[in-house]
Amino acid sequence: MSSKLTSYLHVRRRQWRLSQKELAFLFGYRTDTIVSRYERNERQMTLAIAFACSLIFGVEAKDLFPKLFEEIEDGVVRRLYELYNRLKAGKPSQKTDTKLRLLEEALSRTTKRAQHTHV
């Protein structure tokens, strides 16, 4: 993951006049150091913190951390296509058809699909 991922955590915290210590408390930490590190992109976002932010601020994690979401999505989409092509080239079976259907559905949900070769 890139060390310079855009994060709107600082903006949202300040918008709601929360101190770093108060937000850390809501995250389940006793010190504000963790919030400071997340805001300065010195620590990689955890799933628990992303979910907590979503609950606290009423914003989807992908909107709070758009660059992180984009990096994760790029990697997943690339691997979805890779597995899809590998399965498509292999021996057909009911099991393979089920997997291909899942991969097609997953690809249809991604926002990056238009940038890749269509299935």
N, C-alpha and C positions, 0 to 999 in steps of 0.2 A: 504494500500500500504506500502511496505517496505521502511524504511527510507534510505536504502543503495542501491538505484537503480543505475545501471550503466548509466551514461549519457556522451555522447560525445560532449555536448555543449561547454565545455571549450576547448576541442581539436579543434573543428571546428572554434571557435572564434579566437583562437590563430593562427591557420593555415592561416586565412585570415587577420591577424594582426589587428583585431577589438578590441577596448577597450571595457570594460564592459559598459561604458557610451554610446559609439556609438551603441552597440547592444541593450541596453535599449531604446535608441531613436528609433531604427528600430522597436522595440516591441511596441512603443507608450508610453513609460514611460520617466519621466524627471530625474530619479535617477538611478544610476548603482546598487543600493542595490538589486533590483529584480534579476538581472543577477547573482550576487554573490550568492544569496540564491538558485537559480536554480542550479548553478554549484556545490554548496556544498550539494545538496540534502536536503536543509532545507525547501524547499517549494515544494508542489506538482505541477507538470506540468499541465498547463491548456491546453485545446484544442486549444485556440487561439495562445498560445505560440508555441505549437507543429506545428500548421499550418504555423506560421510565420517562424519558423526555417526551415521548409521544403522549403518554398519559397526562403528564404534568401540563404541557403546553397545548394539547389538543391538536397537534400537528403530526402528520405522518413522518416517520423517521427519514424517509427518502427526501422529504422537503427540508428537514433540519440539516441533513448531511448529504447534500446532492452529489458532491464529488465522490464521496465514499460509495454511495449507491451506484453511481455510474461505473466506477472501477470494478465493483463486485458484479454488476450486471454484464459488463463487457466480458469478463472472464467466464461467467456462467453461460452466456450466449455462445461464446466460442466453443465451449465444451459440449453444449447441447447439440450444436451442428456437427461436431466431431463424432460424438456417439451416434447421432442419427445416421450419418453417412456410413459409419462402420457397420451398424446394424442393417442398414439398407443393402449393403454389399454382401452381407452374410447369407446364411441359409434361412429361407422364410419359414416361419412357424407361427402358431397362435401366440406363443409367448413373445416372440419378436414383434408381432403386430400390436400387442398391448403396449409394449415399451415404446414403439414408434408413435402410437397415438398419444401417449403421455408427453413425449418430446415435442410433438407438433402443437399440443395444447400449451405447453410451457413457452414455446417460441412465439405463439400468438399473443401471449400475455406480456411479452417484453417490449419495451419502447425502442429498442435498438434493432429490431428485426429488419427494418427497411434498409439498414446499412450493410446487411449481409446477404449472401446468396440465398434466394428463396428455396425452400424445401420442395 
